[in-house]
Amino acid sequence: MPDHVHAVLWFSESDQLSKFMKQWKQRSSVKIKKLMKNDLPNYFSTTSEQDPVWQPRYYSFNIFSMNKLQEKISYMRENPVRAGLVAHPGDWAFSSAAFYLSGKSVGVPTESSG
């Protein structure tokens, strides 16, 4: 989605999410700003170098069952379709939906991935 990210994450130890999110936001912010500056100069010119890339918070949702995992993955796949950005989930270039729909694994073992 252009204005937010969905991800399914698993940690072998508890209390790792906040550490991961801090590092993910820090590292990706640098790359996103560089991408915007080089590849989207018109958009970048409307922002300030000091503008944050990420909102200060994030929303987490613990998944405790395969049914809930399937529900969340389905929601994530359909999100760009519901937003009117594409006609089919696999058409969204920034999604793993095309991998799931073709049966390729993206690292999350589910009934629909190979």
C-alpha positions as CSV (number, residue, x, y, z in Angstrom):
1,M,0.0,0.0,0.0
2,P,1.3,3.5,-0.7
3,D,0.8,4.7,2.8
4,H,1.3,1.7,5.0
5,V,2.9,-1.8,5.3
6,H,1.6,-5.1,6.4
7,A,4.0,-7.9,7.5
8,V,3.8,-11.3,9.2
9,L,6.7,-11.7,11.4
10,W,7.8,-14.5,13.7
11,F,10.5,-14.3,16.4
12,S,12.0,-17.3,18.2
13,E,12.3,-15.3,21.4
14,S,9.7,-13.0,23.0
15,D,9.9,-9.2,23.3
16,Q,11.7,-8.8,19.9
17,L,9.1,-6.8,18.0
18,S,10.0,-3.4,19.2
19,K,13.7,-3.9,18.6
20,F,13.0,-5.2,15.1
21,M,10.6,-2.3,14.3
22,K,13.1,0.3,15.5
23,Q,15.8,-1.1,13.3
24,W,13.5,-1.7,10.3
25,K,12.2,1.9,10.4
26,Q,15.7,3.4,10.8
27,R,17.3,1.4,8.0
28,S,14.4,1.6,5.6
29,S,14.0,5.4,6.1
30,V,17.4,6.0,4.7
31,K,16.7,3.8,1.7
32,I,13.3,5.3,1.1
33,K,14.5,8.9,1.2
34,K,17.3,8.0,-1.2
35,L,14.8,6.3,-3.5
36,M,12.5,9.3,-3.4
37,K,15.3,11.8,-4.0
38,N,16.7,9.8,-7.0
39,D,13.6,8.3,-8.6
40,L,10.7,10.6,-7.5
41,P,12.3,14.1,-7.5
42,N,8.9,15.9,-8.1
43,Y,7.4,14.2,-5.0
44,F,10.6,14.6,-3.0
45,S,10.6,18.4,-3.7
46,T,7.3,18.6,-1.9
47,T,8.7,17.2,1.3
48,S,11.4,18.2,3.8
49,E,14.5,16.2,4.5
50,Q,13.4,16.2,8.1
51,D,10.0,14.8,7.4
52,P,9.6,11.4,8.9
53,V,9.0,8.4,6.6
54,W,7.3,6.4,9.3
55,Q,4.6,7.2,11.8
56,P,6.0,7.0,15.4
57,R,3.8,3.9,16.3
58,Y,2.8,0.6,14.8
59,Y,-0.1,-1.7,15.3
60,S,0.7,-5.3,16.2
61,F,-1.6,-8.3,16.2
62,N,-0.6,-11.6,17.7
63,I,-1.6,-14.7,15.7
64,F,-2.2,-17.9,17.6
65,S,-3.8,-20.1,15.1
66,M,-3.5,-21.2,11.4
67,N,-7.0,-19.9,10.8
68,K,-6.1,-16.5,12.0
69,L,-2.9,-16.5,10.0
70,Q,-4.8,-17.4,6.8
71,E,-7.3,-14.6,7.6
72,K,-4.6,-12.0,8.0
73,I,-2.7,-13.1,4.9
74,S,-5.9,-13.0,2.9
75,Y,-6.7,-9.5,4.2
76,M,-3.1,-8.3,3.3
77,R,-3.4,-9.8,-0.2
78,E,-6.8,-8.1,-0.9
79,N,-5.8,-4.7,0.6
80,P,-4.6,-3.1,-2.7
81,V,-7.8,-4.5,-4.5
82,R,-10.1,-3.0,-1.8
83,A,-8.2,0.3,-2.2
84,G,-8.9,0.3,-6.0
85,L,-5.2,0.2,-6.9
86,V,-5.3,-3.0,-8.8
87,A,-7.9,-5.5,-10.1
88,H,-6.2,-8.6,-8.7
89,P,-4.0,-9.1,-5.7
90,G,-1.1,-10.5,-7.7
91,D,-1.0,-7.3,-9.8
92,W,0.3,-5.2,-6.9
93,A,4.1,-5.0,-7.4
94,F,4.9,-4.5,-3.8
95,S,3.2,-7.6,-2.5
96,S,4.0,-11.2,-1.9
97,A,0.5,-12.1,-3.3
98,A,1.9,-13.2,-6.7
99,F,4.2,-15.7,-4.9
100,Y,1.3,-17.1,-2.9
101,L,-1.0,-17.3,-5.9
102,S,1.6,-19.2,-7.9
103,G,2.3,-21.5,-5.0
104,K,5.8,-20.2,-4.3
105,S,7.0,-19.8,-0.7
106,V,7.8,-16.5,0.8
107,G,8.9,-18.0,4.1
108,V,5.6,-18.3,5.9
109,P,4.4,-21.9,5.9
110,T,0.6,-21.9,5.1
111,E,-1.7,-24.2,3.3
112,S,-1.5,-22.1,0.1
113,S,2.3,-21.8,-0.1
114,G,4.7,-24.5,-1.4
